Amino acid sequence: MAETSAKKDAQQRVDGIHAFRRELEHLAGEGVLILSNEQREQLDAHLDKTLAELARRFDVDVSDSQKRISLAMRIASALGGLAICAAVFMFFYRYWGLLSTPLQVGILVAIPILGLIAIELVSRREKTLYYTSLLALVVFGTFVLNLNVVGSIFNMAPSQNAFLAWGLFALVLAYGYRLRLELAAGLVLLAIYIAADILALSGGSWDAVLDRPETFLPAALALLGIPLLLRHGKQPGFPTVYRLFGLLFLFLTLLVLGNEGQLTYLPFTKKAVQGLYQFAGFGAATMAIWIGIRNRLTESVNLGSGFFAIYLFNRLFVWWWDWMPKYLFFLIIGLIALLLLAVFRKLRTGSGIAEAT
């Protein structure tokens, strides 16, 4: 697992070499630093040798075209996994009724186990994890399908515990093979489970979880807190995923309750609840921007800025749309957008100066 961090460091070094070469060209063009032909040949030879060695050892992208191809490979991997999941589902749907119950159960148990063995074998042979990610997506999809089919075979009542099983299985794949897509799926499923379980414990029906958005707040806070409590030295990209989905659950919950105050557990009037959560939404977005700038967390700054704008435009629409001329409404929205752009530009400039110093 440590090779993931090493590959990330190697990719950063490759990007640094390209940035160095571009800056060297600018300096030469401005007459600040001009190398002799012999010095430039020696430098280029050394840099080319370094790039080749990094590509050989870590399979990193040493050119822009390779980066674009790598992105295409990741997209193809995800689409391929989804397509194979659909093929498995269609196959079982067509022939499942012809099989006996013991054979059905045996197949359902065997498929995830065989899939995990295949993932382990493939992951040991490749560095990029493209095929590992594809297989993991297929195995996860079949596990979700299998649990549904088992429940149907034995006529089990639907339960929120299925989300717990699916979420934990996704996390096993994510942490076992350093897969962010499976981590994201696992976090979403576990958040749904926590919310549904809270609703069930409070006496409600777990499948009405979307009618009680406040039940997602504990999961959102937990996702934001985990990167602070657990070190992810072997999975350096995982804290970003935790923060991303923690903020998404938090902001979306505050947005819904700021508009639909009747969905709350709080013993206040609808208007009071809406005002409370609208204030909380602006406060949370502002805090996310401030913390993101302070700690150089891009996802926090981007989400905070985006939802601050969404909260603001949502309030302006509620306040002004019905009585203000439409041309004036959109003119004001445009002017406010320009003001926000200026503010965010100022924040961006300030954060750049802070990092430079």
PyMOL commands that set and color helices and strands:
alter all, ss='L'
color gray80, all
select helices_A, chain A and resi 2-29+37-58+64-98+101-123+130-153+161-177+180-201+206-211+213-229+238-259+261-263+270-295+298-320+326-356
alter helices_A, ss='H'
color red, helices_A
deselect
rebuild
show_as cartoon
